[in-house]
Amino acid sequence: MALSPEERVLHSRLAAHTLHSKYDSKELTAPARRAFLDGFETQVDPEGILPIAERQRRAAHARKAHFTRLALASARARRRDAS
C-alpha cells in the first residue's frame, strides 16, 4: 500500500521521534560528525604526511573557510531575496 506524501512525512516523523526517545542524539550523530570533520584533515593532507598538529591546524582553517563560505552565500541570498 503506497503512502501519500503527508502519510510519509508523519511516518518519518514517528520513526525519528521513536529513535530519539531511545538513544542520545549526540551518540547517533557522532560517526557522521567525526567523518565530516575528518574530511577536512583529508582535504588539507591527502597523503597524511604532515605532523598531526599541523594537519589539525590546517583542517581547522579549512573548516572555518567552509563555514565562512556558507555564511557568505547565505548573506548574498538574503540580500537578493530582500530586493
Number of C-alpha atoms within 10 A of each C-alpha: 3 6 9 9 9 9 11 12 12 12 12 12 12 11 12 11 10 11 13 12 10 8 10 10 11 10 10 12 10 11 10 11 13 10 10 12 13 13 16 20 21 13 14 19 18 11 8 12 8 13 9 12 9 13 18 17 13 18 21 16 13 17 17 12 12 12 12 12 12 12 12 11 12 12 12 12 11 11 10 9 8 7 5
